[in-house]
């Protein structure tokens, strides 16, 4: 599937980026704008997404450095969907979360797709991998 870049959600974003709309189990009608981040290992979502989706965060927490601050994360396996493709992946739900978008990383997203990124023309292509 080919996806055109678009501005990040939020008031200060003007430069188009590789954003895809991902659905999370428990939120079948609310797509989340997610930045495809080849430098991030794990999917990182706002902990509020887990609360809204009814995903239990009754797992050990971890404190990590992200974006120059310390945050608390709870990592759980969840079902994600992009278009017609569904997969199970770990998502680290984070608090606090300062962004208006979520992050998709190597292990929780890119390992399920072959990525072609045409930055000069501002599009990416994702081909599902078996």
N, CA, C and O atoms as a Tinker XYZ file with bonds, in Angstrom:
   520  protein
     1  N      0.832000   -1.166000    0.000000    73     2
     2  CA     0.000000    0.000000    0.000000    64     1     3
     3  C      0.886000    1.242000    0.000000    63     2     4     5
     4  O      1.855000    1.328000    0.755000    81     3
     5  N      0.551000    2.174000   -0.833000    73     3     6
     6  CA     1.306000    3.422000   -0.920000    64     5     7
     7  C      0.569000    4.492000   -0.128000    63     6     8     9
     8  O     -0.647000    4.644000   -0.246000    81     7
     9  N      1.329000    5.238000    0.689000    73     7    10
    10  CA     0.747000    6.237000    1.575000    64     9    11
    11  C      1.527000    7.536000    1.411000    63    10    12    13
    12  O      2.751000    7.550000    1.547000    81    11
    13  N      0.834000    8.611000    1.124000    73    11    14
    14  CA     1.476000    9.916000    1.017000    64    13    15
    15  C      1.829000   10.436000    2.408000    63    14    16    17
    16  O      1.084000   10.232000    3.367000    81    15
    17  N      2.970000   11.109000    2.504000    73    15    18
    18  CA     3.345000   11.765000    3.747000    64    17    19
    19  C      2.283000   12.822000    4.080000    63    18    20    21
    20  O      1.586000   13.317000    3.194000    81    19
    21  N      2.175000   13.154000    5.360000    73    19    22
    22  CA     1.311000   14.248000    5.786000    64    21    23
    23  C      1.899000   14.869000    7.045000    63    22    24    25
    24  O      2.794000   14.304000    7.672000    81    23
    25  N      1.393000   16.017000    7.396000    73    23    26
    26  CA     1.886000   16.714000    8.590000    64    25    27
    27  C      1.518000   15.912000    9.829000    63    26    28    29
    28  O      0.472000   15.265000    9.878000    81    27
    29  N      2.387000   15.964000   10.822000    73    27    30
    30  CA     2.085000   15.346000   12.107000    64    29    31
    31  C      0.883000   16.037000   12.722000    63    30    32    33
    32  O      0.662000   17.224000   12.483000    81    31
    33  N      0.093000   15.302000   13.520000    73    31    34
    34  CA    -0.976000   15.984000   14.251000    64    33    35
    35  C     -0.375000   17.011000   15.203000    63    34    36    37
    36  O      0.740000   16.832000   15.692000    81    35
    37  N     -1.095000   18.059000   15.457000    73    35    38
    38  CA    -0.618000   19.081000   16.381000    64    37    39
    39  C     -0.508000   20.427000   15.699000    63    38    40    41
    40  O     -0.460000   20.505000   14.471000    81    39
    41  N     -0.469000   21.471000   16.478000    73    39    42
    42  CA    -0.531000   22.831000   15.931000    64    41    43
    43  C      0.748000   23.329000   15.262000    63    42    44    45
    44  O      0.689000   24.275000   14.476000    81    43
    45  N      1.901000   22.726000   15.547000    73    43    46
    46  CA     3.165000   23.272000   15.050000    64    45    47
    47  C      3.795000   22.476000   13.925000    63    46    48    49
    48  O      4.955000   22.711000   13.585000    81    47
    49  N      3.068000   21.547000   13.342000    73    47    50
    50  CA     3.656000   20.692000   12.329000    64    49    51
    51  C      3.284000   21.169000   10.927000    63    50    52    53
    52  O      2.108000   21.351000   10.612000    81    51
    53  N      4.299000   21.366000   10.095000    73    51    54
    54  CA     4.045000   21.784000    8.716000    64    53    55
    55  C      4.766000   20.905000    7.702000    63    54    56    57
    56  O      4.366000   20.853000    6.539000    81    55
    57  N      5.813000   20.219000    8.119000    73    55    58
    58  CA     6.596000   19.397000    7.202000    64    57    59
    59  C      5.961000   18.008000    7.118000    63    58    60    61
    60  O      5.798000   17.350000    8.146000    81    59
    61  N      5.603000   17.550000    5.922000    73    59    62
    62  CA     5.009000   16.213000    5.794000    64    61    63
    63  C      5.981000   15.118000    6.246000    63    62    64    65
    64  O      7.180000   15.191000    5.979000    81    63
    65  N      5.451000   14.114000    6.926000    73    63    66
    66  CA     6.230000   13.000000    7.468000    64    65    67
    67  C      5.550000   11.679000    7.128000    63    66    68    69
    68  O      4.408000   11.666000    6.669000    81    67
    69  N      6.261000   10.551000    7.357000    73    67    70
    70  CA     5.658000    9.235000    7.100000    64    69    71
    71  C      4.704000    8.838000    8.234000    63    70    72    73
    72  O      5.103000    8.211000    9.215000    81    71
    73  N      3.442000    9.221000    8.067000    73    71    74
    74  CA     2.394000    8.953000    9.063000    64    73    75
    75  C      1.442000    7.918000    8.485000    63    74    76    77
    76  O      1.011000    8.031000    7.338000    81    75
    77  N      1.118000    6.911000    9.283000    73    75    78
    78  CA     0.119000    5.918000    8.877000    64    77    79
    79  C     -0.956000    5.837000    9.952000    63    78    80    81
    80  O     -0.700000    6.115000   11.124000    81    79
    81  N     -2.153000    5.456000    9.543000    73    79    82
    82  CA    -3.273000    5.312000   10.468000    64    81    83
    83  C     -3.400000    3.860000   10.888000    63    82    84    85
    84  O     -3.668000    2.981000   10.068000    81    83
    85  N     -3.204000    3.620000   12.176000    73    83    86
    86  CA    -3.240000    2.270000   12.738000    64    85    87
    87  C     -4.408000    2.181000   13.717000    63    86    88    89
    88  O     -4.674000    3.108000   14.481000    81    87
    89  N     -5.092000    1.049000   13.674000    73    87    90
    90  CA    -6.176000    0.780000   14.613000    64    89    91
    91  C     -5.658000   -0.168000   15.690000    63    90    92    93
    92  O     -4.884000   -1.083000   15.408000    81    91
    93  N     -6.095000    0.063000   16.927000    73    91    94
    94  CA    -5.699000   -0.739000   18.084000    64    93    95
    95  C     -6.916000   -1.524000   18.545000    63    94    96    97
    96  O     -8.039000   -1.019000   18.525000    81    95
    97  N     -6.682000   -2.777000   18.964000    73    95    98
    98  CA    -7.780000   -3.568000   19.509000    64    97    99
    99  C     -8.514000   -2.758000   20.568000    63    98   100   101
   100  O     -7.887000   -2.068000   21.372000    81    99
   101  N     -9.829000   -2.840000   20.569000    73    99   102
   102  CA   -10.631000   -2.082000   21.523000    64   101   103
   103  C    -11.023000   -0.708000   21.024000    63   102   104   105
   104  O    -11.910000   -0.073000   21.595000    81   103
   105  N    -10.378000   -0.234000   19.966000    73   103   106
   106  CA   -10.715000    1.057000   19.347000    64   105   107
   107  C    -10.887000    0.869000   17.839000    63   106   108   109
   108  O    -10.133000    1.454000   17.061000    81   107
   109  N    -11.857000    0.069000   17.413000    73   107   110
   110  CA   -11.961000   -0.281000   15.998000    64   109   111
   111  C    -12.352000    0.865000   15.073000    63   110   112   113
   112  O    -12.185000    0.760000   13.858000    81   111
   113  N    -12.868000    1.953000   15.628000    73   111   114
   114  CA   -13.311000    3.065000   14.769000    64   113   115
   115  C    -12.423000    4.302000   14.878000    63   114   116   117
   116  O    -12.672000    5.306000   14.211000    81   115
   117  N    -11.404000    4.235000   15.703000    73   115   118
   118  CA   -10.559000    5.409000   15.939000    64   117   119
   119  C     -9.128000    5.124000   15.514000    63   118   120   121
   120  O     -8.341000    4.564000   16.277000    81   119
   121  N     -8.800000    5.515000   14.287000    73   119   122
   122  CA    -7.427000    5.324000   13.807000    64   121   123
   123  C     -6.489000    6.284000   14.522000    63   122   124   125
   124  O     -6.833000    7.438000   14.780000    81   123
   125  N     -5.306000    5.789000   14.836000    73   123   126
   126  CA    -4.282000    6.605000   15.483000    64   125   127
   127  C     -3.244000    7.016000   14.444000    63   126   128   129
   128  O     -2.715000    6.170000   13.724000    81   127
   129  N     -2.959000    8.285000   14.367000    73   127   130
   130  CA    -1.887000    8.760000   13.506000    64   129   131
   131  C     -0.551000    8.374000   14.115000    63   130   132   133
   132  O     -0.225000    8.784000   15.229000    81   131
   133  N      0.223000    7.581000   13.374000    73   131   134
   134  CA     1.480000    7.044000   13.901000    64   133   135
   135  C      2.635000    7.390000   12.973000    63   134   136   137
   136  O      2.552000    7.196000   11.760000    81   135
   137  N      3.703000    7.902000   13.553000    73   135   138
   138  CA     4.923000    8.197000   12.810000    64   137   139
   139  C      5.727000    6.916000   12.648000    63   138   140   141
   140  O      6.051000    6.255000   13.634000    81   139
   141  N      6.049000    6.565000   11.411000    73   139   142
   142  CA     6.921000    5.424000   11.147000    64   141   143
   143  C      8.347000    5.892000   11.431000    63   142   144   145
   144  O      8.875000    6.765000   10.743000    81   143
   145  N      8.959000    5.301000   12.452000    73   143   146
   146  CA    10.256000    5.757000   12.949000    64   145   147
   147  C     11.266000    4.625000   12.843000    63   146   148   149
   148  O     11.291000    3.732000   13.689000    81   147
   149  N     12.096000    4.658000   11.813000    73   147   150
   150  CA    13.061000    3.583000   11.583000    64   149   151
   151  C     14.141000    3.533000   12.655000    63   150   152   153
   152  O     14.846000    2.530000   12.762000    81   151
   153  N     14.288000    4.584000   13.448000    73   151   154
   154  CA    15.292000    4.601000   14.504000    64   153   155
   155  C     14.774000    4.109000   15.846000    63   154   156   157
   156  O     15.550000    3.960000   16.790000    81   155
   157  N     13.479000    3.856000   15.945000    73   155   158
   158  CA    12.877000    3.383000   17.183000    64   157   159
   159  C     12.717000    1.872000   17.119000    63   158   160   161
   160  O     12.232000    1.345000   16.118000    81   159
   161  N     13.118000    1.172000   18.168000    73   159   162
   162  CA    12.954000   -0.280000   18.183000    64   161   163
   163  C     11.518000   -0.701000   18.428000    63   162   164   165
   164  O     11.014000   -1.609000   17.767000    81   163
   165  N     10.849000   -0.046000   19.378000    73   163   166
   166  CA     9.550000   -0.512000   19.835000    64   165   167
   167  C      8.445000    0.480000   19.498000    63   166   168   169
   168  O      8.699000    1.674000   19.335000    81   167
   169  N      7.221000   -0.021000   19.396000    73   167   170
   170  CA     6.071000    0.858000   19.272000    64   169   171
   171  C      5.904000    1.589000   20.598000    63   170   172   173
   172  O      5.998000    0.974000   21.660000    81   171
   173  N      5.662000    2.876000   20.546000    73   171   174
   174  CA     5.465000    3.698000   21.746000    64   173   175
   175  C      4.171000    4.483000   21.569000    63   174   176   177
   176  O      4.044000    5.304000   20.662000    81   175
   177  N      3.208000    4.213000   22.457000    73   175   178
   178  CA     1.914000    4.877000   22.399000    64   177   179
   179  C      1.645000    5.556000   23.738000    63   178   180   181
   180  O      2.196000    5.166000   24.767000    81   179
   181  N      0.804000    6.559000   23.708000    73   179   182
   182  CA     0.335000    7.225000   24.921000    64   181   183
   183  C     -0.419000    6.214000   25.787000    63   182   184   185
   184  O     -1.225000    5.442000   25.268000    81   183
   185  N     -0.168000    6.208000   27.092000    73   183   186
   186  CA    -0.868000    5.299000   28.004000    64   185   187
   187  C     -2.373000    5.537000   27.985000    63   186   188   189
   188  O     -3.143000    4.627000   28.294000    81   187
   189  N     -2.798000    6.724000   27.634000    73   187   190
   190  CA    -4.227000    7.011000   27.515000    64   189   191
   191  C     -4.905000    6.163000   26.457000    63   190   192   193
   192  O     -6.097000    5.877000   26.569000    81   191
   193  N     -4.170000    5.756000   25.433000    73   191   194
   194  CA    -4.732000    4.875000   24.399000    64   193   195
   195  C     -5.132000    3.541000   25.020000    63   194   196   197
   196  O     -6.203000    3.012000   24.723000    81   195
   197  N     -4.275000    2.998000   25.881000    73   195   198
   198  CA    -4.596000    1.726000   26.542000    64   197   199
   199  C     -5.849000    1.868000   27.388000    63   198   200   201
   200  O     -6.718000    0.996000   27.364000    81   199
   201  N     -5.949000    2.960000   28.135000    73   199   202
   202  CA    -7.143000    3.171000   28.969000    64   201   203
   203  C     -8.398000    3.246000   28.106000    63   202   204   205
   204  O     -9.406000    2.619000   28.427000    81   203
   205  N     -8.346000    4.005000   27.017000    73   203   206
   206  CA    -9.503000    4.156000   26.130000    64   205   207
   207  C     -9.890000    2.836000   25.473000    63   206   208   209
   208  O    -11.072000    2.578000   25.246000    81   207
   209  N     -8.906000    2.005000   25.169000    73   207   210
   210  CA    -9.151000    0.729000   24.483000    64   209   211
   211  C     -9.476000   -0.406000   25.452000    63   210   212   213
   212  O     -9.819000   -1.506000   25.019000    81   211
   213  N     -9.374000   -0.154000   26.743000    73   211   214
   214  CA    -9.638000   -1.209000   27.720000    64   213   215
   215  C     -8.517000   -2.229000   27.820000    63   214   216   217
   216  O     -8.752000   -3.371000   28.214000    81   215
   217  N     -7.304000   -1.830000   27.468000    73   215   218
   218  CA    -6.143000   -2.716000   27.536000    64   217   219
   219  C     -5.548000   -2.632000   28.936000    63   218   220   221
   220  O     -5.223000   -1.545000   29.415000    81   219
   221  N     -5.409000   -3.768000   29.582000    73   219   222
   222  CA    -4.871000   -3.805000   30.939000    64   221   223
   223  C     -3.372000   -3.506000   30.934000    63   222   224   225
   224  O     -2.612000   -4.051000   30.134000    81   223
   225  N     -2.977000   -2.638000   31.835000    73   223   226
   226  CA    -1.555000   -2.337000   32.020000    64   225   227
   227  C     -1.068000   -2.934000   33.328000    63   226   228   229
   228  O     -0.192000   -2.381000   33.994000    81   227
   229  N     -1.648000   -4.067000   33.683000    73   227   230
   230  CA    -1.277000   -4.775000   34.906000    64   229   231
   231  C     -0.071000   -5.667000   34.614000    63   230   232   233
   232  O     -0.126000   -6.890000   34.739000    81   231
   233  N      1.007000   -5.016000   34.226000    73   231   234
   234  CA     2.279000   -5.675000   33.910000    64   233   235
   235  C      3.379000   -4.845000   34.569000    63   234   236   237
   236  O      3.140000   -3.694000   34.936000    81   235
   237  N      4.569000   -5.401000   34.724000    73   235   238
   238  CA     5.651000   -4.607000   35.325000    64   237   239
   239  C      5.915000   -3.335000   34.514000    63   238   240   241
   240  O      5.884000   -3.350000   33.283000    81   239
   241  N      6.170000   -2.258000   35.212000    73   239   242
   242  CA     6.496000   -1.005000   34.536000    64   241   243
   243  C      8.000000   -0.843000   34.432000    63   242   244   245
   244  O      8.769000   -1.472000   35.159000    81   243
   245  N      8.392000    0.011000   33.516000    73   243   246
   246  CA     9.802000    0.296000   33.284000    64   245   247
   247  C      9.941000    1.803000   33.132000    63   246   248   249
   248  O      9.039000    2.458000   32.609000    81   247
   249  N     11.040000    2.353000   33.574000    73   247   250
   250  CA    11.331000    3.772000   33.371000    64   249   251
   251  C     12.419000    3.872000   32.316000    63   250   252   253
   252  O     13.476000    3.251000   32.431000    81   251
   253  N     12.142000    4.670000   31.278000    73   251   254
   254  CA    13.100000    4.830000   30.182000    64   253   255
   255  C     13.285000    6.315000   29.882000    63   254   256   257
   256  O     12.460000    7.144000   30.267000    81   255
   257  N     14.361000    6.635000   29.201000    73   255   258
   258  CA    14.574000    7.980000   28.702000    64   257   259
   259  C     14.050000    8.074000   27.280000    63   258   260   261
   260  O     14.390000    7.250000   26.431000    81   259
   261  N     13.227000    9.073000   27.024000    73   259   262
   262  CA    12.662000    9.275000   25.687000    64   261   263
   263  C     12.475000   10.768000   25.466000    63   262   264   265
   264  O     11.801000   11.440000   26.247000    81   263
   265  N     13.065000   11.274000   24.416000    73   263   266
   266  CA    12.908000   12.687000   24.105000    64   265   267
   267  C     13.458000   13.619000   25.170000    63   266   268   269
   268  O     12.937000   14.717000   25.363000    81   267
   269  N     14.506000   13.193000   25.864000    73   267   270
   270  CA    15.139000   14.036000   26.863000    64   269   271
   271  C     14.430000   14.062000   28.208000    63   270   272   273
   272  O     14.721000   14.916000   29.046000    81   271
   273  N     13.493000   13.126000   28.426000    73   271   274
   274  CA    12.799000   13.062000   29.717000    64   273   275
   275  C     12.616000   11.612000   30.132000    63   274   276   277
   276  O     12.704000   10.700000   29.310000    81   275
   277  N     12.361000   11.414000   31.412000    73   275   278
   278  CA    12.088000   10.078000   31.934000    64   277   279
   279  C     10.594000    9.816000   31.854000    63   278   280   281
   280  O      9.779000   10.652000   32.246000    81   279
   281  N     10.245000    8.636000   31.340000    73   279   282
   282  CA     8.833000    8.265000   31.263000    64   281   283
   283  C      8.660000    6.842000   31.786000    63   282   284   285
   284  O      9.604000    6.052000   31.816000    81   283
   285  N      7.444000    6.539000   32.191000    73   283   286
   286  CA     7.091000    5.200000   32.646000    64   285   287
   287  C      6.407000    4.480000   31.502000    63   286   288   289
   288  O      5.547000    5.052000   30.832000    81   287
   289  N      6.786000    3.211000   31.268000    73   287   290
   290  CA     6.165000    2.431000   30.202000    64   289   291
   291  C      5.653000    1.103000   30.746000    63   290   292   293
   292  O      6.195000    0.545000   31.700000    81   291
   293  N      4.603000    0.622000   30.116000    73   291   294
   294  CA     4.046000   -0.706000   30.362000    64   293   295
   295  C      3.946000   -1.355000   28.995000    63   294   296   297
   296  O      3.256000   -0.833000   28.119000    81   295
   297  N      4.617000   -2.480000   28.788000    73   295   298
   298  CA     4.653000   -3.113000   27.472000    64   297   299
   299  C      3.785000   -4.357000   27.465000    63   298   300   301
   300  O      3.963000   -5.270000   28.272000    81   299
   301  N      2.831000   -4.371000   26.526000    73   299   302
   302  CA     1.919000   -5.505000   26.379000    64   301   303
   303  C      1.732000   -5.825000   24.893000    63   302   304   305
   304  O      1.890000   -4.958000   24.034000    81   303
   305  N      1.395000   -7.079000   24.612000    73   303   306
   306  CA     1.074000   -7.502000   23.244000    64   305   307
   307  C     -0.343000   -7.060000   22.929000    63   306   308   309
   308  O     -1.263000   -7.314000   23.707000    81   307
   309  N     -0.525000   -6.406000   21.800000    73   307   310
   310  CA    -1.856000   -5.989000   21.371000    64   309   311
   311  C     -2.028000   -6.299000   19.891000    63   310   312   313
   312  O     -1.060000   -6.503000   19.159000    81   311
   313  N     -3.272000   -6.328000   19.479000    73   311   314
   314  CA    -3.585000   -6.512000   18.063000    64   313   315
   315  C     -3.665000   -5.144000   17.407000    63   314   316   317
   316  O     -4.374000   -4.255000   17.879000    81   315
   317  N     -2.925000   -4.985000   16.309000    73   315   318
   318  CA    -2.906000   -3.743000   15.544000    64   317   319
   319  C     -3.388000   -4.042000   14.129000    63   318   320   321
   320  O     -3.282000   -5.169000   13.646000    81   319
   321  N     -3.919000   -3.008000   13.473000    73   319   322
   322  CA    -4.389000   -3.187000   12.095000    64   321   323
   323  C     -4.056000   -1.949000   11.275000    63   322   324   325
   324  O     -4.254000   -0.816000   11.715000    81   323
   325  N     -3.547000   -2.195000   10.073000    73   323   326
   326  CA    -3.303000   -1.157000    9.075000    64   325   327
   327  C     -3.949000   -1.642000    7.788000    63   326   328   329
   328  O     -3.514000   -2.641000    7.215000    81   327
   329  N     -4.981000   -0.950000    7.329000    73   327   330
   330  CA    -5.720000   -1.424000    6.162000    64   329   331
   331  C     -6.313000   -2.787000    6.452000    63   330   332   333
   332  O     -7.040000   -2.956000    7.430000    81   331
   333  N     -6.006000   -3.766000    5.602000    73   331   334
   334  CA    -6.502000   -5.131000    5.779000    64   333   335
   335  C     -5.512000   -6.028000    6.518000    63   334   336   337
   336  O     -5.771000   -7.221000    6.679000    81   335
   337  N     -4.389000   -5.481000    6.967000    73   335   338
   338  CA    -3.346000   -6.272000    7.613000    64   337   339
   339  C     -3.463000   -6.140000    9.130000    63   338   340   341
   340  O     -3.478000   -5.036000    9.675000    81   339
   341  N     -3.545000   -7.301000    9.803000    73   339   342
   342  CA    -3.626000   -7.338000   11.259000    64   341   343
   343  C     -2.432000   -8.123000   11.784000    63   342   344   345
   344  O     -2.036000   -9.123000   11.186000    81   343
   345  N     -1.856000   -7.678000   12.898000    73   343   346
   346  CA    -0.729000   -8.380000   13.499000    64   345   347
   347  C     -0.737000   -8.149000   15.005000    63   346   348   349
   348  O     -1.331000   -7.191000   15.499000    81   347
   349  N     -0.062000   -9.052000   15.726000    73   347   350
   350  CA     0.134000   -8.937000   17.168000    64   349   351
   351  C      1.535000   -8.378000   17.399000    63   350   352   353
   352  O      2.511000   -8.865000   16.829000    81   351
   353  N      1.620000   -7.352000   18.241000    73   351   354
   354  CA     2.928000   -6.739000   18.469000    64   353   355
   355  C      3.000000   -6.137000   19.868000    63   354   356   357
   356  O      1.982000   -5.745000   20.439000    81   355
   357  N      4.207000   -6.068000   20.412000    73   355   358
   358  CA     4.362000   -5.364000   21.683000    64   357   359
   359  C      4.211000   -3.861000   21.473000    63   358   360   361
   360  O      4.731000   -3.288000   20.516000    81   359
   361  N      3.488000   -3.248000   22.394000    73   359   362
   362  CA     3.367000   -1.790000   22.419000    64   361   363
   363  C      3.747000   -1.329000   23.809000    63   362   364   365
   364  O      3.219000   -1.830000   24.802000    81   363
   365  N      4.662000   -0.376000   23.885000    73   363   366
   366  CA     5.003000    0.243000   25.163000    64   365   367
   367  C      4.103000    1.456000   25.332000    63   366   368   369
   368  O      4.241000    2.450000   24.620000    81   367
   369  N      3.182000    1.363000   26.283000    73   367   370
   370  CA     2.292000    2.476000   26.588000    64   369   371
   371  C      3.019000    3.378000   27.576000    63   370   372   373
   372  O      3.502000    2.911000   28.608000    81   371
   373  N      3.099000    4.667000   27.265000    73   371   374
   374  CA     3.987000    5.594000   27.962000    64   373   375
   375  C      3.227000    6.704000   28.689000    63   374   376   377
   376  O      2.196000    7.197000   28.232000    81   375
   377  N      3.795000    7.072000   29.854000    73   375   378
   378  CA     3.248000    8.184000   30.616000    64   377   379
   379  C      4.394000    8.892000   31.315000    63   378   380   381
   380  O      5.163000    8.224000   32.005000    81   379
   381  N      4.556000   10.193000   31.182000    73   379   382
   382  CA     3.742000   11.075000   30.362000    64   381   383
   383  C      4.084000   10.923000   28.876000    63   382   384   385
   384  O      5.132000   10.388000   28.514000    81   383
   385  N      3.187000   11.399000   28.042000    73   383   386
   386  CA     3.371000   11.355000   26.589000    64   385   387
   387  C      3.074000   12.744000   26.062000    63   386   388   389
   388  O      1.952000   13.232000   26.205000    81   387
   389  N      4.049000   13.383000   25.460000    73   387   390
   390  CA     3.907000   14.788000   25.067000    64   389   391
   391  C      3.479000   14.986000   23.616000    63   390   392   393
   392  O      3.163000   16.108000   23.221000    81   391
   393  N      3.462000   13.934000   22.823000    73   391   394
   394  CA     3.181000   14.081000   21.391000    64   393   395
   395  C      1.694000   13.867000   21.074000    63   394   396   397
   396  O      0.970000   13.221000   21.831000    81   395
   397  N      1.264000   14.419000   19.950000    73   395   398
   398  CA    -0.094000   14.226000   19.452000    64   397   399
   399  C     -0.157000   13.050000   18.478000    63   398   400   401
   400  O     -1.143000   12.892000   17.758000    81   399
   401  N      0.878000   12.235000   18.454000    73   399   402
   402  CA     0.956000   11.083000   17.564000    64   401   403
   403  C      1.642000    9.954000   18.319000    63   402   404   405
   404  O      2.219000   10.167000   19.386000    81   403
   405  N      1.574000    8.746000   17.753000    73   403   406
   406  CA     2.213000    7.569000   18.342000    64   405   407
   407  C      3.437000    7.224000   17.482000    63   406   408   409
   408  O      3.585000    7.744000   16.376000    81   407
   409  N      4.311000    6.348000   17.990000    73   407   410
   410  CA     5.497000    5.924000   17.240000    64   409   411
   411  C      5.408000    4.445000   16.892000    63   410   412   413
   412  O      5.046000    3.619000   17.730000    81   411
   413  N      5.737000    4.124000   15.663000    73   411   414
   414  CA     5.835000    2.737000   15.206000    64   413   415
   415  C      7.299000    2.432000   14.945000    63   414   416   417
   416  O      7.960000    3.138000   14.183000    81   415
   417  N      7.808000    1.381000   15.576000    73   415   418
   418  CA     9.225000    1.061000   15.483000    64   417   419
   419  C      9.525000   -0.208000   14.713000    63   418   420   421
   420  O      8.653000   -0.799000   14.078000    81   419
   421  N     10.779000   -0.608000   14.788000    73   419   422
   422  CA    11.280000   -1.749000   14.022000    64   421   423
   423  C     10.630000   -3.064000   14.438000    63   422   424   425
   424  O     10.117000   -3.794000   13.590000    81   423
   425  N     10.645000   -3.374000   15.733000    73   423   426
   426  CA    10.181000   -4.685000   16.201000    64   425   427
   427  C      8.666000   -4.827000   16.216000    63   426   428   429
   428  O      8.152000   -5.929000   16.023000    81   427
   429  N      7.948000   -3.749000   16.437000    73   427   430
   430  CA     6.496000   -3.841000   16.541000    64   429   431
   431  C      5.759000   -3.494000   15.278000    63   430   432   433
   432  O      4.545000   -3.681000   15.193000    81   431
   433  N      6.486000   -2.981000   14.275000    73   431   434
   434  CA     5.826000   -2.585000   13.030000    64   433   435
   435  C      6.622000   -3.002000   11.797000    63   434   436   437
   436  O      6.133000   -3.783000   10.982000    81   435
   437  N      7.837000   -2.492000   11.655000    73   435   438
   438  CA     8.575000   -2.702000   10.408000    64   437   439
   439  C      8.934000   -4.162000   10.148000    63   438   440   441
   440  O      9.150000   -4.537000    8.996000    81   439
   441  N      9.003000   -4.997000   11.184000    73   439   442
   442  CA     9.295000   -6.412000   10.935000    64   441   443
   443  C      8.128000   -7.108000   10.242000    63   442   444   445
   444  O      8.281000   -8.224000    9.746000    81   443
   445  N      6.960000   -6.456000   10.201000    73   443   446
   446  CA     5.770000   -7.030000    9.558000    64   445   447
   447  C      5.562000   -6.512000    8.145000    63   446   448   449
   448  O      4.677000   -6.987000    7.434000    81   447
   449  N      6.376000   -5.533000    7.730000    73   447   450
   450  CA     6.203000   -4.896000    6.422000    64   449   451
   451  C      7.557000   -4.665000    5.760000    63   450   452   453
   452  O      8.564000   -4.470000    6.441000    81   451
   453  N      7.574000   -4.688000    4.445000    73   451   454
   454  CA     8.736000   -4.202000    3.684000    64   453   455
   455  C      8.449000   -2.735000    3.396000    63   454   456   457
   456  O      7.400000   -2.393000    2.851000    81   455
   457  N      9.375000   -1.883000    3.762000    73   455   458
   458  CA     9.200000   -0.441000    3.632000    64   457   459
   459  C     10.025000    0.101000    2.478000    63   458   460   461
   460  O     11.222000   -0.168000    2.375000    81   459
   461  N      9.378000    0.863000    1.616000    73   459   462
   462  CA    10.052000    1.678000    0.617000    64   461   463
   463  C      9.665000    3.112000    0.931000    63   462   464   465
   464  O      8.484000    3.437000    1.053000    81   463
   465  N     10.660000    3.958000    1.058000    73   463   466
   466  CA    10.389000    5.344000    1.446000    64   465   467
   467  C     10.984000    6.276000    0.393000    63   466   468   469
   468  O     12.195000    6.276000    0.170000    81   467
   469  N     10.156000    7.046000   -0.232000    73   467   470
   470  CA    10.558000    7.997000   -1.269000    64   469   471
   471  C     10.426000    9.409000   -0.680000    63   470   472   473
   472  O      9.436000   10.102000   -0.913000    81   471
   473  N     11.434000    9.814000    0.079000    73   471   474
   474  CA    11.362000   11.077000    0.812000    64   473   475
   475  C     11.261000   12.264000   -0.140000    63   474   476   477
   476  O     10.509000   13.201000    0.131000    81   475
   477  N     11.999000   12.248000   -1.244000    73   475   478
   478  CA    11.977000   13.381000   -2.175000    64   477   479
   479  C     10.568000   13.635000   -2.716000    63   478   480   481
   480  O     10.193000   14.777000   -2.981000    81   479
   481  N      9.800000   12.565000   -2.877000    73   479   482
   482  CA     8.439000   12.706000   -3.392000    64   481   483
   483  C      7.378000   12.552000   -2.310000    63   482   484   485
   484  O      6.180000   12.587000   -2.590000    81   483
   485  N      7.838000   12.380000   -1.058000    73   483   486
   486  CA     6.981000   12.373000    0.125000    64   485   487
   487  C      5.910000   11.285000    0.107000    63   486   488   489
   488  O      4.716000   11.556000    0.235000    81   487
   489  N      6.383000   10.027000   -0.057000    73   487   490
   490  CA     5.485000    8.888000    0.096000    64   489   491
   491  C      6.255000    7.693000    0.606000    63   490   492   493
   492  O      7.479000    7.623000    0.496000    81   491
   493  N      5.513000    6.751000    1.166000    73   491   494
   494  CA     6.105000    5.470000    1.563000    64   493   495
   495  C      5.190000    4.376000    1.049000    63   494   496   497
   496  O      3.999000    4.575000    0.811000    81   495
   497  N      5.800000    3.215000    0.891000    73   495   498
   498  CA     5.049000    2.044000    0.462000    64   497   499
   499  C      5.324000    0.924000    1.449000    63   498   500   501
   500  O      6.472000    0.663000    1.810000    81   499
   501  N      4.258000    0.267000    1.878000    73   499   502
   502  CA     4.361000   -0.840000    2.830000    64   501   503
   503  C      3.799000   -2.097000    2.198000    63   502   504   505
   504  O      2.644000   -2.117000    1.773000    81   503
   505  N      4.602000   -3.141000    2.131000    73   503   506
   506  CA     4.161000   -4.431000    1.626000    64   505   507
   507  C      4.191000   -5.414000    2.789000    63   506   508   509
   508  O      5.246000   -5.638000    3.383000    81   507
   509  N      3.034000   -6.007000    3.123000    73   507   510
   510  CA     2.997000   -6.966000    4.246000    64   509   511
   511  C      3.935000   -8.138000    4.015000    63   510   512   513
   512  O      4.063000   -8.643000    2.900000    81   511
   513  N      4.597000   -8.565000    5.105000    73   511   514
   514  CA     5.494000   -9.716000    5.072000    64   513   515
   515  C      4.846000  -10.861000    5.853000    63   514   516   517
   516  O      4.284000  -10.644000    6.927000    81   515
   517  N      4.922000  -12.042000    5.329000    73   515   518
   518  CA     4.340000  -13.226000    5.999000    64   517   519
   519  C      5.193000  -13.643000    7.163000    63   518   520
   520  O      4.870000  -14.614000    7.848000    81   519
